[in-house]
Amino acid sequence: MNIYSENKKATYDYEVIEKYQAGLVLQGHEVKSIKGGHINLSGSYVVIRGNEPYLIGAKVPAYQPKNAPKDYDSLRNRKILLTKKEIAELAGSEKNKSLTIVPISVYNKNRKIKVEVSLVKGKKKRDKREAIKRRETDREIRREIKER
């Protein structure tokens, strides 16, 4: 399993409640671009419109800019493939104002490009500070263990 891109900012800014694995509807040159590692998930999110989820704000530049279609938009909305049950769960929880759906990573599984989307809740500033403090103490503990 190759990971092409991760949204590390999302795991820092949000508390992950539930994760889903989904397919992604792409054009041919977008697949080549993603396999080359050219995808940016920062600032992207998922919206459900008419029982169809869409990835919004993910930037996939053209594989070969000179050969790209003239009307190609690197920030276009891309359809996400989920089961009806998963879409219903996400649509119901999306109505809750404090919950958001964000992509966490893009990877391949059995030659298919998949996106991991998560239902998340925003962290408060104090929660972020606690996460930083916990990470620092874990580093210090590992450092002490290595020295012995």
C-alpha positions as a LaTeX table, in Angstrom:
\begin{tabular}{lrrr}
\hline
Residue & $x$ (\AA) & $y$ (\AA) & $z$ (\AA) \\
\hline
Met1 & 0.00 & 0.00 & 0.00 \\
Asn2 & 1.60 & 3.26 & $-1.18$ \\
Ile3 & 0.52 & 6.47 & 0.53 \\
Tyr4 & 0.55 & 9.30 & $-2.01$ \\
Ser5 & $-0.50$ & 12.14 & 0.27 \\
Glu6 & $-1.46$ & 12.74 & 3.89 \\
Asn7 & $-3.36$ & 15.61 & 5.45 \\
Lys8 & $-1.31$ & 15.95 & 8.64 \\
Lys9 & $-2.88$ & 19.30 & 9.46 \\
Ala10 & $-6.31$ & 17.64 & 9.68 \\
Thr11 & $-5.18$ & 15.19 & 12.35 \\
Tyr12 & $-3.68$ & 18.08 & 14.31 \\
Asp13 & $-6.68$ & 20.43 & 14.00 \\
Tyr14 & $-9.43$ & 17.82 & 14.36 \\
Glu15 & $-10.32$ & 14.90 & 16.60 \\
Val16 & $-11.08$ & 11.87 & 14.41 \\
Ile17 & $-14.38$ & 10.20 & 15.32 \\
Glu18 & $-14.80$ & 7.66 & 12.52 \\
Lys19 & $-12.81$ & 6.69 & 9.39 \\
Tyr20 & $-14.11$ & 5.52 & 6.01 \\
Gln21 & $-12.30$ & 4.10 & 2.98 \\
Ala22 & $-13.64$ & 5.43 & $-0.31$ \\
Gly23 & $-12.90$ & 5.29 & $-4.00$ \\
Leu24 & $-12.20$ & 8.41 & $-6.03$ \\
Val25 & $-13.51$ & 9.22 & $-9.52$ \\
Leu26 & $-10.56$ & 10.55 & $-11.54$ \\
Gln27 & $-9.54$ & 11.27 & $-15.10$ \\
Gly28 & $-6.62$ & 9.34 & $-16.64$ \\
His29 & $-4.02$ & 12.08 & $-16.39$ \\
Glu30 & $-5.05$ & 12.76 & $-12.78$ \\
Val31 & $-4.27$ & 9.14 & $-11.88$ \\
Lys32 & $-0.75$ & 9.50 & $-13.28$ \\
Ser33 & $-0.28$ & 12.77 & $-11.44$ \\
Ile34 & $-1.42$ & 11.26 & $-8.11$ \\
Lys35 & 0.79 & 8.20 & $-8.57$ \\
Gly36 & 3.65 & 10.66 & $-9.03$ \\
Gly37 & 2.79 & 12.13 & $-5.63$ \\
His38 & 1.32 & 15.38 & $-6.94$ \\
Ile39 & $-1.79$ & 15.89 & $-4.83$ \\
Asn40 & $-2.44$ & 18.41 & $-2.09$ \\
Leu41 & $-5.17$ & 17.70 & 0.47 \\
Ser42 & $-4.62$ & 20.72 & 2.73 \\
Gly43 & $-7.78$ & 22.75 & 3.08 \\
Ser44 & $-9.95$ & 20.15 & 1.37 \\
Tyr45 & $-13.18$ & 18.73 & 2.73 \\
Val46 & $-16.10$ & 16.49 & 1.75 \\
Val47 & $-19.65$ & 17.65 & 1.07 \\
Ile48 & $-22.71$ & 15.50 & 0.41 \\
Arg49 & $-25.01$ & 16.89 & $-2.29$ \\
Gly50 & $-28.07$ & 14.91 & $-3.28$ \\
Asn51 & $-26.82$ & 11.67 & $-1.71$ \\
Glu52 & $-23.50$ & 11.95 & $-3.57$ \\
Pro53 & $-20.28$ & 12.84 & $-1.69$ \\
Tyr54 & $-17.77$ & 15.18 & $-3.35$ \\
Leu55 & $-14.18$ & 16.01 & $-2.48$ \\
Ile56 & $-13.78$ & 19.78 & $-2.63$ \\
Gly57 & $-10.56$ & 21.77 & $-2.58$ \\
Ala58 & $-8.07$ & 18.96 & $-3.28$ \\
Lys59 & $-5.48$ & 20.13 & $-5.80$ \\
Val60 & $-4.34$ & 17.64 & $-8.43$ \\
Pro61 & $-2.09$ & 19.38 & $-10.98$ \\
Ala62 & $-1.95$ & 18.10 & $-14.54$ \\
Tyr63 & 0.51 & 15.25 & $-15.17$ \\
Gln64 & 1.98 & 17.03 & $-18.19$ \\
Pro65 & 0.82 & 20.67 & $-18.12$ \\
Lys66 & 1.48 & 21.21 & $-21.85$ \\
Asn67 & $-0.61$ & 18.15 & $-22.81$ \\
Ala68 & $-3.46$ & 18.77 & $-20.34$ \\
Pro69 & $-6.93$ & 19.57 & $-21.68$ \\
Lys70 & $-7.50$ & 23.30 & $-22.15$ \\
Asp71 & $-10.45$ & 23.38 & $-19.74$ \\
Tyr72 & $-8.73$ & 21.29 & $-17.02$ \\
Asp73 & $-9.30$ & 22.60 & $-13.49$ \\
Ser74 & $-6.88$ & 21.24 & $-10.88$ \\
Leu75 & $-9.28$ & 22.21 & $-8.06$ \\
Arg76 & $-12.42$ & 20.65 & $-9.56$ \\
Asn77 & $-14.88$ & 18.77 & $-7.35$ \\
Arg78 & $-14.26$ & 15.03 & $-7.48$ \\
Lys79 & $-16.90$ & 12.41 & $-6.72$ \\
Ile80 & $-16.20$ & 9.98 & $-3.88$ \\
Leu81 & $-17.45$ & 6.39 & $-4.01$ \\
Leu82 & $-19.03$ & 5.11 & $-0.79$ \\
Thr83 & $-21.77$ & 2.62 & 0.00 \\
Lys84 & $-25.35$ & 3.87 & 0.47 \\
Lys85 & $-25.17$ & 3.01 & 4.16 \\
Glu86 & $-21.95$ & 5.03 & 4.65 \\
Ile87 & $-23.38$ & 7.99 & 2.72 \\
Ala88 & $-26.51$ & 7.93 & 4.89 \\
Glu89 & $-24.39$ & 7.87 & 8.07 \\
Leu90 & $-22.21$ & 10.75 & 6.89 \\
Ala91 & $-25.17$ & 12.79 & 5.66 \\
Gly92 & $-26.91$ & 12.40 & 9.02 \\
Ser93 & $-23.83$ & 13.38 & 11.00 \\
Glu94 & $-22.95$ & 16.24 & 8.62 \\
Lys95 & $-26.13$ & 18.01 & 9.68 \\
Asn96 & $-24.61$ & 18.32 & 13.15 \\
Lys97 & $-22.91$ & 21.74 & 13.06 \\
Ser98 & $-19.84$ & 20.70 & 15.05 \\
Leu99 & $-18.88$ & 17.76 & 12.79 \\
Thr100 & $-17.01$ & 17.91 & 9.49 \\
Ile101 & $-15.88$ & 15.37 & 6.91 \\
Val102 & $-12.23$ & 15.72 & 5.81 \\
Pro103 & $-9.85$ & 13.57 & 3.75 \\
Ile104 & $-6.97$ & 12.14 & 5.78 \\
Ser105 & $-4.88$ & 10.37 & 3.12 \\
Val106 & $-4.77$ & 9.21 & $-0.49$ \\
Tyr107 & $-3.28$ & 5.77 & $-1.18$ \\
Asn108 & $-3.55$ & 2.78 & $-3.46$ \\
Lys109 & $-5.09$ & $-0.55$ & $-2.62$ \\
Asn110 & $-5.14$ & $-3.39$ & $-5.16$ \\
Arg111 & $-4.19$ & $-0.97$ & $-7.97$ \\
Lys112 & $-7.10$ & 1.36 & $-7.11$ \\
Ile113 & $-6.62$ & 4.86 & $-5.75$ \\
Lys114 & $-8.48$ & 5.26 & $-2.47$ \\
Val115 & $-9.08$ & 8.19 & $-0.16$ \\
Glu116 & $-9.51$ & 7.85 & 3.58 \\
Val117 & $-12.17$ & 10.27 & 4.77 \\
Ser118 & $-12.95$ & 10.89 & 8.40 \\
Leu119 & $-15.79$ & 12.32 & 10.39 \\
Val120 & $-14.07$ & 14.82 & 12.65 \\
Lys121 & $-14.74$ & 17.35 & 15.37 \\
Gly122 & $-12.66$ & 20.51 & 15.76 \\
Lys123 & $-10.16$ & 20.63 & 18.62 \\
Lys124 & $-9.98$ & 23.50 & 21.06 \\
Lys125 & $-6.71$ & 25.33 & 21.57 \\
Arg126 & $-6.12$ & 23.65 & 24.92 \\
Asp127 & $-6.56$ & 20.21 & 23.32 \\
Lys128 & $-3.88$ & 21.06 & 20.77 \\
Arg129 & $-1.54$ & 22.15 & 23.57 \\
Glu130 & $-2.15$ & 18.86 & 25.39 \\
Ala131 & $-1.34$ & 16.91 & 22.22 \\
Ile132 & 1.92 & 18.83 & 21.80 \\
Lys133 & 2.82 & 18.26 & 25.46 \\
Arg134 & 2.07 & 14.52 & 25.17 \\
Arg135 & 4.17 & 14.25 & 22.01 \\
Glu136 & 7.11 & 16.04 & 23.67 \\
Thr137 & 7.02 & 13.79 & 26.75 \\
Asp138 & 6.90 & 10.69 & 24.54 \\
Arg139 & 9.99 & 11.93 & 22.66 \\
Glu140 & 11.84 & 12.52 & 25.92 \\
Ile141 & 10.96 & 9.04 & 27.19 \\
Arg142 & 12.16 & 7.42 & 23.94 \\
Arg143 & 15.36 & 9.48 & 24.10 \\
Glu144 & 16.01 & 8.32 & 27.69 \\
Ile145 & 15.42 & 4.69 & 26.75 \\
Lys146 & 17.86 & 4.92 & 23.83 \\
Glu147 & 20.56 & 6.42 & 26.02 \\
Arg148 & 20.46 & 3.47 & 28.43 \\
\hline
\end{tabular}
